[in-house]
Amino acid sequence: MKYVIVHAGGLADHPQHELGGRTPLQASATPHLDRLAQSGELGQLVFPADGVRPGGGLSGAAILGYDPKKYYQGPGPLEAASLGVSATEHDAVYRCTLVTLKPDGGKGGGEIKKLGPHVLMDDATAGLIETEEARELIEAINEQLGSETIQFYPGAGHRHLMVWVGGIARAVCVDPQTLLGRSIADALPIGDGADILRTLMDASHFILRGHPVNDERVAAGKKPANCVWLWGEGRAVLWPSLTEKYRVTGAVVATSDVHRGVGICAGLDAADPERLAGGHLRAKAAVALEEFAKKDFVYVHAGLTDEVVHGTDIKAKVRGIEEFDRDLVGPLLEGLAKQGPYRFLVVCDQGEEALGHAFYAFGEGGGKGSVPAGRRFTESDAQAANRPARDATKFMHKFFAKG
């Protein structure tokens, strides 16, 4: 028996006026996902995360059976695991996001002298900056601000890391994506250790605002990456091995550092990102099938692009969902069917920082459902199944159950 989990990040959504009151999933043609909904169990998931701040990787950790209250320490440590950055339980790991700030009341006019009330969050992805440019900026930051206790590490795109050796992880920090178009005044770090974080963020702005990379970006009509935003803090905590617990061999296939880190922390072998062709869905399906030649279990994380998730083009989201079904789910199911019996779990959520509207389809390949053929893999159909919501952290017992 082969086992596959497909974590569909960002596909779930609310009804949209532009789609006639339908969600993007309802408006999409998804024959492969619908087939799974018809041949297996369809229902909703709950994440027992009371008292735990939502963040990237929380849903993935819960899906693989880890109680967020005990094991989820924020996205920072997960990304560190993915990037191979050494961090201990005594170190504080922060997400270090490149963002675009601008003075309040001006479009590029004026000058930011200090991060505070008169500064707006213009773009939480620094104009979706490319990795090569971002790496040069993070290296400049580390050269000037790095020390024996503070180190900055380049990641991908706008997402990077800072490790504070023996540092504090108790400051209250805010996801920059929640601040778009708003003043950053009430969202700057507060609490224990916040003074150090604010000093670093202020200093980063003075380093980046005149950097040649940003001069070139502005000249090309792009948004400058003129500050690092520190958040997503946590400490590295050792997780018990999923593969040892269920006596299976396993791999994680993901281009997202945080979800790759989830798999690594769970004891899974991580597929080399270079094999994934920059996140192309067909490449992910192909790599997952290659892993099944050697492994019993594969956890595949894939979702919509940042442009689609953070954009306002609803029809682009519909197209992205249809590509997800056609280029990932279809080839994966076709390839698995050739390898013999398999068990599947497809989990769909609203994205890495949101836990609402999470639902699933679960079953075995080749199974023939007893539900109406019209049932679809959508938020409303999962709700209409009228099944008690399952605790996400306890699903693994059912998923790997014998027989």
C-alpha positions, 0 to 999 in steps of 0.5 A, spaced: 500 500 500 502 506 498 500 513 502 499 520 499 497 526 502 496 532 497 496 539 501 492 544 497 494 550 500 490 556 498 485 553 494 479 554 499 476 561 499 469 565 500 463 566 495 465 571 490 461 576 487 465 576 481 463 568 480 456 569 482 456 568 489 460 561 488 467 560 491 473 559 486 473 552 487 465 551 485 467 555 479 473 551 477 473 544 473 476 539 477 474 532 475 480 529 478 479 532 485 471 531 484 473 523 483 476 523 489 470 526 493 465 521 490 470 515 491 471 517 498 470 520 505 469 528 504 468 532 510 471 538 514 477 539 519 478 543 525 485 545 528 486 544 535 490 551 536 487 555 541 492 559 544 497 558 538 498 564 533 496 562 526 502 561 522 505 558 516 506 550 517 501 550 522 496 546 518 501 542 515 504 540 522 497 538 524 495 534 518 501 530 519 499 529 526 503 534 531 499 538 536 501 545 534 500 547 542 506 542 543 510 542 537 509 548 533 513 554 534 512 558 528 514 558 521 521 560 522 524 554 525 521 550 520 524 554 514 531 553 518 530 546 517 528 546 510 534 551 508 539 547 513 540 552 517 543 550 524 538 552 530 538 549 537 532 550 542 536 556 545 536 560 539 530 564 536 529 564 529 525 569 525 522 570 518 526 576 515 521 578 509 523 583 504 518 589 504 516 595 501 515 601 505 513 608 503 511 615 507 504 616 509 501 621 504 506 620 498 507 616 492 515 615 493 515 622 495 518 624 502 523 620 506 523 615 511 527 617 517 525 612 522 520 606 522 513 609 525 506 612 525 508 616 518 510 609 514 505 605 510 506 598 508 506 598 501 508 591 499 509 585 503 513 581 498 517 587 495 514 587 488 515 579 488 522 580 488 526 575 485 531 570 489 537 573 485 536 580 487 533 578 494 540 574 496 544 580 494 540 584 499 540 579 504 548 578 504 548 586 504 544 586 511 548 580 514 555 584 512 553 590 516 548 587 521 551 580 522 555 578 528 556 572 533 549 572 535 545 575 529 545 572 522 541 573 516 540 567 511 538 568 504 531 564 502 527 564 496 524 570 493 522 575 499 522 570 504 528 569 508 531 568 515 534 571 521 537 567 527 538 570 534 543 565 537 541 565 545 536 570 543 529 572 545 523 569 542 517 572 546 516 579 542 509 580 539 510 580 531 505 581 526 505 578 519 506 584 514 501 581 509 496 583 514 498 591 514 497 592 506 496 600 505 496 601 513 501 604 518 506 600 521 506 604 527 501 599 531 505 593 528 512 594 530 515 588 535 513 589 542 515 586 548 521 582 551 526 583 545 523 588 541 528 593 542 533 589 538 528 587 533 526 594 532 533 597 531 535 591 526 529 593 522 531 601 522 538 599 520 536 595 515 532 600 511 538 605 511 542 600 508 537 598 503 534 604 501 540 606 497 542 599 495 544 599 487 539 593 487 533 598 489 536 603 485 535 599 479 528 596 481 526 603 481 529 605 475 525 599 472 518 601 475 519 596 480 518 596 488 524 597 492 525 592 497 527 597 502 526 594 509 526 587 512 520 585 517 522 580 522 516 576 525 514 568 525 519 567 531 520 561 534 525 556 537 527 549 534 523 543 537 525 536 536 519 532 533 518 525 534 519 521 527 512 520 523 516 514 519 518 511 526 511 511 529 508 508 523 513 504 520 513 507 513 518 510 509 517 517 507 518 523 503 516 530 502 515 534 495 514 541 496 517 548 494 515 552 500 521 552 505 516 552 511 512 546 508 519 542 506 521 544 513 515 541 516 516 534 512 524 534 514 522 535 522 517 529 521 522 525 519 521 525 511 526 525 506 526 532 502 526 532 495 531 536 492 528 543 490 532 543 483 528 537 481 521 541 482 523 545 476 521 552 480 514 549 483 511 547 476 505 542 478 507 537 473 514 536 475 511 535 483 507 530 480 513 526 477 518 527 483 512 524 487 511 518 483 519 517 483 519 517 490 514 512 490 518 507 487 523 508 493 518 510 499 511 508 502 509 515 503 509 522 500 507 528 503 506 533 497 505 540 498 502 545 493 498 551 492 497 557 488 502 562 486 503 568 491 501 573 485 494 569 485 493 568 493 495 575 494 492 578 488 485 581 486 484 577 480 479 572 482 479 569 475 486 567 475 485 563 482 480 559 478 485 558 472 490 556 478 485 551 481 484 548 474 491 547 473 492 544 480 487 539 478 490 538 471 497 538 472 498 535 479 492 531 481 491 528 474 498 525 473 499 523 480 493 519 480 494 516 474 501 514 476 499 511 482 494 507 479 499 503 475 503 502 482 498 498 485 493 500 491 494 506 494 490 511 500 489 518 499 488 524 503 487 531 500 487 537 504 484 544 502 485 550 506 485 558 505 493 558 505 498 558 510 496 563 515 489 561 515 485 555 518 478 557 516 474 553 511 479 547 511 476 540 508 478 534 506 477 527 501 480 521 504 479 514 501 483 508 497 485 508 489 480 505 485 474 505 490 467 506 488 463 511 492 456 510 494 455 518 494 451 521 488 456 522 482 454 530 482 458 531 489 464 535 488 471 537 492 468 544 494 467 547 501 459 547 500 459 539 499 464 538 504 459 542 509 453 538 506 456 531 507 454 533 514 459 529 518 462 531 524 469 535 523 475 531 524 481 533 529 486 534 524 492 532 529 488 525 529 487 523 522 494 520 521 491 514 526 486 513 521 490 514 515 495 509 516 491 504 519 491 497 517 486 494 513 
